[in-house]
Amino acid sequence: MIFAQVQGQNPMAALFPLVLIFFIFYFLLIRPQHKKQKEHTIMLESLKKGDSVVTIGGIHGVIQDIKKSEVLLKIDDNTKVLIDKTAVARIKKD
């Protein structure tokens, strides 16, 4: 029986597909998520009294008071809700 001699592959050539997959994941998934998270953090820091906001639960209201980690949200004339500041999803553009 005759066996063909198999030449060893270059280790760098074997790692290239893994490195390529990592860069694809970084630029398509990780980087945009970090950018979105940074924008959300900046939006939370810029909240001020009187802003119309929407929470992650879909509740629309106006900010009445802001504390370090909480927001007092006026939903209706006689309804106010104290929510966590991170529960604010976005500022409504009126």
C-alpha positions, 0 to 999 in steps of 0.5 A: 500500500502506498500512502500519500504524504500529507504536508502540514498546514501553516498554523496561521492559515488555520486561524485565519477563518476564526479571526475573520469570523471574529471581525465580522461579529465585531463590526456587525454585532458588538460595535453597533450594540456598544454605540447604541448603549452609549447613545442611550446612556447619554440620553439618560444623562440629558433628561430634564424636568418637563421632557415627554418620554416613553418607557421600555414598557410603552408608558408615555408621560412627562417627567416631573422630578429627577433623582439620581436613579429614579424619575417621577413620571406624570402619566395623567392629571392625577397619576404619577409613577416613580420609575427607574431611570434606566426604564426610559426608552426614549424622549418623544419628539413633539 
